[in-house]
């Protein structure tokens, strides 16, 4: 799969996804400080699934009706990298085939597929 990992998600997640054989664009490593509008545009245009914990992307998808190829929105109580990797590992094991073209809210305890605006 192709993942665009937002800066706030961290380099450990990017490197872990790469180690699994996924294609990854890490904002932290490759475009630190890039504007959110450019991120969502790049993700859509280049067919990346965005992984982020930035609430602004919910605004972009639901209020601004920005197009996307999939957003995995992380809402964690424990922001440590090891927790992020563990939760994402469980998510991908169960829902990887459903990540494309969906807005998914992932917490330590649940996964919710949010309705996409028409």
Backbone bond lengths (Angstrom), bond angles and torsions (degrees), N, CA, C in turn:
res aa  C-N    CA-C-N  psi(-1)  N-CA   C-N-CA  omega(-1)  CA-C   N-CA-C  phi
1 X - - - 1.449 - - 1.524 108.88 -
2 X 1.332 114.53 165.46 1.471 121.40 -179.92 1.526 108.25 -113.68
3 X 1.327 116.00 120.29 1.456 121.32 -179.14 1.525 110.63 -121.75
4 X 1.318 115.93 133.65 1.457 122.43 168.98 1.523 104.87 -102.98
5 X 1.318 116.22 112.30 1.456 122.14 -175.49 1.520 108.80 -97.70
6 X 1.328 115.65 115.47 1.455 121.65 -177.99 1.524 110.47 -64.43
7 X 1.298 114.33 156.01 1.469 122.56 -177.37 1.529 112.37 -54.10
8 X 1.325 116.99 -40.56 1.472 120.49 -175.93 1.530 112.62 -73.49
9 X 1.306 117.76 -13.97 1.467 120.67 178.99 1.519 110.60 -77.84
10 X 1.314 116.81 -33.91 1.456 120.78 172.18 1.515 115.01 103.85
11 X 1.300 113.19 157.76 1.458 122.27 -176.05 1.529 111.93 -72.58
12 X 1.329 117.93 -29.57 1.468 120.03 -179.20 1.525 110.28 -62.95
13 X 1.321 116.96 -42.37 1.464 121.00 178.49 1.527 109.78 -63.42
14 X 1.321 117.53 -44.80 1.468 121.67 178.78 1.517 111.11 -57.24
15 X 1.298 116.15 -48.95 1.464 120.63 -177.12 1.523 111.38 -67.42
16 X 1.335 116.93 -36.09 1.464 120.63 177.07 1.532 110.34 -64.04
17 X 1.326 117.05 -45.56 1.464 120.44 178.58 1.529 111.07 -61.53
18 X 1.325 116.70 -41.36 1.472 120.64 177.03 1.524 110.72 -61.24
19 X 1.337 116.74 -40.23 1.471 120.46 -179.20 1.529 111.90 -63.97
20 X 1.334 116.59 -22.20 1.464 121.28 177.19 1.526 111.99 -86.53
21 X 1.333 116.37 -3.26 1.454 120.47 178.05 1.515 114.83 96.21
22 X 1.329 117.50 6.22 1.462 120.74 177.49 1.528 109.23 -78.44
23 X 1.311 114.73 153.06 1.457 120.37 173.36 1.526 106.54 -86.51
24 X 1.321 117.30 128.84 1.461 121.36 -172.23 1.521 110.59 -133.28
25 X 1.333 114.89 133.54 1.463 121.76 167.20 1.520 105.70 -109.25
26 X 1.315 117.30 115.57 1.457 123.30 -179.23 1.522 109.43 -98.51
27 X 1.320 116.43 112.70 1.469 119.93 177.90 1.524 109.46 -60.37
28 X 1.314 117.06 -40.27 1.465 121.01 -179.16 1.532 111.23 -58.34
29 X 1.323 116.82 -42.42 1.462 120.60 -175.83 1.529 113.81 -88.64
30 X 1.328 117.20 -27.81 1.458 119.32 -170.16 1.525 115.39 -114.58
31 X 1.333 118.24 -17.82 1.473 118.94 -176.11 1.530 110.92 -156.98
32 X 1.311 116.05 45.74 1.465 121.04 -177.06 1.529 111.55 -51.79
33 X 1.342 116.39 132.95 1.450 121.58 177.63 1.522 114.73 87.27
34 X 1.311 117.88 1.48 1.466 122.12 -179.13 1.541 109.80 -62.72
35 X 1.310 116.51 144.84 1.461 123.15 -177.93 1.531 111.09 -69.58
36 X 1.336 116.05 144.66 1.467 121.24 -179.64 1.526 112.66 -58.69
37 X 1.325 117.81 -35.44 1.470 120.01 178.38 1.524 111.11 -62.73
38 X 1.314 116.39 -38.02 1.462 120.35 178.75 1.526 109.93 -70.65
39 X 1.331 116.64 -37.96 1.465 120.67 179.27 1.523 110.80 -60.64
40 X 1.330 117.33 -51.37 1.471 118.67 -176.67 1.523 110.98 -67.97
41 X 1.308 117.22 -34.31 1.466 121.07 176.58 1.531 110.60 -64.90
42 X 1.332 116.39 -46.50 1.464 121.70 178.85 1.526 110.67 -61.59
43 X 1.327 116.59 -45.12 1.460 120.54 -179.31 1.522 110.90 -59.26
44 X 1.323 116.82 -43.53 1.465 120.12 179.80 1.529 111.30 -69.00
45 X 1.322 116.47 -50.53 1.467 121.09 -174.93 1.533 112.56 -63.81
46 X 1.328 116.07 -33.59 1.463 119.90 -175.66 1.526 113.34 -104.57
47 X 1.335 116.18 9.06 1.463 122.04 174.33 1.531 113.78 63.58
48 X 1.342 115.43 46.93 1.465 121.36 175.45 1.528 109.34 -102.37
49 X 1.321 117.63 146.29 1.463 122.70 167.29 1.526 105.76 -89.99
50 X 1.319 116.26 124.46 1.463 121.54 -177.08 1.521 110.45 -85.21
51 X 1.324 116.56 131.13 1.468 122.50 173.00 1.517 106.61 -113.62
52 X 1.339 116.50 121.84 1.462 120.83 -174.55 1.527 111.23 -152.99
53 X 1.318 115.46 162.17 1.468 120.85 168.67 1.526 109.80 -122.03
54 X 1.309 116.03 16.10 1.461 122.82 -179.13 1.528 109.82 -88.43
55 X 1.328 116.73 115.47 1.465 122.22 -178.60 1.525 112.59 -60.67
56 X 1.326 117.81 -22.59 1.464 121.16 -179.67 1.526 112.29 -57.96
57 X 1.316 117.55 -27.34 1.461 119.21 -179.08 1.523 111.86 -73.04
58 X 1.311 117.71 -26.94 1.462 120.32 171.28 1.517 110.19 -64.21
59 X 1.320 116.07 -42.32 1.474 121.35 175.83 1.524 110.52 -60.23
60 X 1.308 116.07 -44.43 1.461 120.20 -176.88 1.535 111.04 -64.34
61 X 1.312 116.93 -40.00 1.464 120.35 -178.77 1.526 111.27 -76.64
62 X 1.329 117.35 -45.01 1.464 119.71 -171.13 1.529 114.70 -91.60
63 X 1.299 118.74 -36.21 1.475 120.15 178.53 1.518 112.54 -90.72
64 X 1.324 114.89 -45.12 1.465 119.58 -177.86 1.525 112.33 -87.14
65 X 1.342 116.10 -10.20 1.475 122.42 178.99 1.533 112.69 57.94
66 X 1.329 114.84 39.46 1.465 120.43 178.64 1.525 109.60 -72.13
67 X 1.303 115.92 139.39 1.457 121.73 178.76 1.525 109.97 -75.01
68 X 1.332 115.86 150.12 1.463 120.73 178.79 1.520 109.19 -151.22
69 X 1.315 114.91 165.18 1.474 121.86 176.78 1.519 111.20 -104.05
70 X 1.328 115.04 3.82 1.457 122.05 -178.54 1.515 109.17 138.73
71 X 1.316 115.59 136.60 1.464 121.75 176.74 1.515 107.47 -130.84
72 X 1.319 116.59 124.68 1.464 122.38 172.03 1.519 105.47 -105.01
73 X 1.335 115.11 106.47 1.460 122.59 -175.06 1.521 108.57 -98.02
74 X 1.320 116.69 112.99 1.463 123.30 -175.93 1.522 110.98 -90.27
75 X 1.311 116.81 125.35 1.468 122.88 177.82 1.521 107.52 -126.33
76 X 1.330 116.63 85.05 1.455 121.76 -173.95 1.522 112.20 -106.57
77 X 1.318 115.42 143.69 1.467 120.36 169.96 1.529 109.12 -78.28
78 X 1.320 115.86 -38.79 1.465 122.68 -179.86 1.528 107.45 -102.48
79 X 1.319 117.16 107.50 1.463 122.68 -175.15 1.536 113.52 -89.06
80 X 1.318 117.41 7.43 1.467 118.82 179.28 1.527 110.30 -65.14
81 X 1.297 115.35 146.11 1.463 121.35 -177.67 1.522 112.43 -57.51
82 X 1.319 116.98 -39.69 1.467 119.88 -179.37 1.524 111.02 -62.07
83 X 1.326 117.20 -36.63 1.462 120.69 177.48 1.525 110.86 -69.55
84 X 1.317 116.59 -42.82 1.468 119.87 178.38 1.522 110.88 -57.55
85 X 1.331 116.10 -46.52 1.462 120.43 -179.44 1.530 110.56 -63.65
86 X 1.322 117.77 -44.28 1.465 120.95 -178.73 1.532 111.66 -61.86
87 X 1.319 116.77 -44.49 1.469 120.51 -179.19 1.523 110.18 -68.77
88 X 1.321 117.67 -43.12 1.462 120.22 177.53 1.526 111.82 -63.91
89 X 1.306 116.75 -34.91 1.458 120.50 177.30 1.531 110.27 -61.83
90 X 1.335 116.79 -45.46 1.469 120.59 177.02 1.526 111.04 -63.66
91 X 1.349 116.14 -41.87 1.457 120.36 179.74 1.529 110.49 -60.14
92 X 1.328 116.97 -50.70 1.459 120.41 -177.11 1.525 111.92 -64.60
93 X 1.316 117.32 -35.13 1.465 120.52 178.71 1.528 111.44 -63.06
94 X 1.324 116.96 -33.97 1.462 120.79 -175.70 1.520 114.72 -101.00
95 X 1.342 117.82 -30.01 1.462 120.49 -168.86 1.525 115.24 -129.81
96 X 1.310 118.19 10.18 1.460 120.34 -174.54 1.522 111.90 -51.47
97 X 1.322 117.72 -42.07 1.464 120.82 -176.83 1.526 112.95 -71.57
98 X 1.339 117.96 -9.90 1.457 121.83 -179.74 1.529 113.47 -105.19
99 X 1.321 117.31 1.92 1.471 120.74 -176.31 1.527 112.68 -75.20
100 X 1.311 117.42 -32.31 1.457 121.20 -177.14 1.526 110.96 -66.64
101 X 1.328 115.28 132.17 1.468 124.08 176.04 1.530 114.43 65.07
102 X 1.314 117.96 15.69 1.463 121.99 176.67 1.521 110.45 -119.42
103 X 1.324 115.34 153.01 1.463 121.97 170.38 1.521 105.21 -100.61
104 X 1.334 116.04 113.11 1.453 121.39 -173.18 1.525 109.33 -117.72
105 X 1.322 116.37 127.83 1.454 121.46 175.81 1.531 106.93 -99.89
106 X 1.332 115.43 122.25 1.456 121.12 -176.52 1.525 109.11 -118.71
107 X 1.328 115.88 124.93 1.462 121.93 173.58 1.528 107.77 -120.55
108 X 1.314 116.75 178.37 1.457 120.01 177.00 1.530 111.50 -62.98
109 X 1.320 117.24 -27.50 1.467 120.79 -172.68 1.515 115.22 -107.26
110 X 1.339 117.83 -19.63 1.465 117.54 -176.63 1.521 112.65 -154.34
111 X 1.319 113.38 165.69 1.455 122.92 176.17 1.521 106.31 -126.61
112 X 1.336 115.24 129.89 1.467 119.30 -179.87 1.517 108.82 -129.73
113 X 1.316 115.52 126.53 1.450 121.88 175.09 1.524 107.29 -90.82
114 X 1.318 115.88 110.76 1.454 120.91 -177.27 1.520 109.50 -79.20
115 X 1.307 116.03 146.16 1.459 120.06 177.62 1.523 109.48 -67.90
116 X 1.301 114.69 134.54 1.459 120.81 -179.54 1.522 108.65 -85.72
117 X 1.336 118.50 135.93 1.466 120.36 179.33 1.516 110.91 -63.58
118 X 1.298 115.47 148.13 1.475 120.44 179.60 1.503 111.10 -85.08
